Amino acid sequence: MTHEFKHILNKAVGYQKNGVKSVLASVVHLEGSSYRKPGVRMLITEDGKMTGAVSGGCIEREIYHQSSSVFKSGIPKIMTYDGRYRLGCEGLLYILIEPFFITDQVLNTFLGCLENRNSFIIKSYFKSEDVSAENLGSIIEFKDDLKFSFRDGLSVDKDAQLKEFVQKLEPCFKLLIFGGEHDAVKLCSMASLLGWEVDIITSVKDPKSLADFPGAASVTAQTPDILDLKIDSETAVVLMNHNYAQDLKYLIKLKTYKPNYIGILGSAHRREKLISDVYDHVPNFDDSILEHIYSPAGLNIGAITPEEIALSIMSEILSVYRGIKPKSLREVSKQPVSK
C-alpha cells in the first residue's frame, strides 16, 4: 500500500500549493468482511476531488458527504458504515476522517525514507462509534524516532475508549528487469500500474532511454562485470535478455545479492543448462539461491501474448512474495468473521 499512500501524499502537497484543503479518510477497523481491508486510504479535497478509494466505489460518496463537517470544524471524526445491508460484503467499517496537511519537513522525511527504501509506520487513534473528537487522528513514524502528526495540535490522551490501529508500510515493491526488448517494455508498463518501482538494465550495445519504457523509474545500460545493484527483500528480478550468455553472467552476479525471486525466460531445458553452466564457472556456487529461481518464469495461465506473459510473471511474483499458493478464489473456503 506504500505506493497508494505516496500518491495520496503527492496529491495533497499539490493541492496545498494551490491553497486547497484536504482531509484523509482511513479504514482503521473492520468487523466482518469487506472489499478492502484496514489501512486503505483516500484523499478528499474541499472542492470535491477524490484520490484513491477504500472500497469498490460504493462508500466513497458517503465519505465525501461526511467529510464536510471536518472541513468546517477542523475536528476529526469516526464514520461507521454497515455494508451488510448495502454492499453484501458482510462487514462493518470504521473510517477515520481527519484534516491532512503535509509540512515540508514531513515531505522531505518521507521522500528520504522512500529513497533509502526504509519502512515506516502509521498509527491511527479512533473510537468504535460515530463521533467527532480532537484526540482522534494519525501519526506517521520514521526511523530515528521521527514522528509527525497529519495536523497541528493532535494530542493523544489516555482515554480508555481510544483505540490504536498500527500499520507498518514497507518500501515500494521493486522489479528489476534485465532486457530491452518488446516483452520487457510490456512487463515494465504493466508492473508500473501496480505501483511497483521498475528499474531496467539494458545492454551497452543497445542502450535505451526512459522514453522507451513507460512507467520505469530508471533505465541504464550496464554489463555484468560493472553491475552495481540495490536489492532488498522487496525486490524481484526478471532476466529476459534473449541472450543465453548474458543471462548466465547476470545469474552468476546475482548470487551475491540473493533476491527472493529470480525469473528467467525460456524452457526448462534452458534453465537446467544455465544452472549446470553456473556450477562449471563457479564451483563453490551457493546452491541455496536455486530455490529462488523461477524458470520458465510465470504461472501457467495459458499466456500467449507478451501482455499475457507479463501478467503471468507478475502473478507469480505476487504469489511468491505473499506466500500464497495460487488457486481460484471460488476454491478458497470462507474465512471466520473477525471481531
ABEGO torsion letter per residue (X at the ends): XAAAAAAAAAAAAAAAAAGBBBBBBBBABBBEBBABBBGBBBBBBAAGBBBEBABAGAAAAAAAAAAAAAAAAGBBBBBBBBAAAAAGAGBBBBBBBBBBBBBAAAAAAAAAAAAAGBBBBBBBBBBBBBBBBAABEBBBBBBGGBBBBABBGBBBBABAABBBBBBBBBBBBBBBBBEABAAAAAAAAAAAAAGBBBBBBBBAABBBBAAABBGBABBBBBBAAABBBBBBAABBBBBBAGBAAAAAAAAAAAAAAGBABBBBBEBAAAAAAAAAAAAAABAABBAAAAAABBOBBEBBAGBABAAAAAAAAAAAAAAAAAGBBBBBAAABBBBBBBX
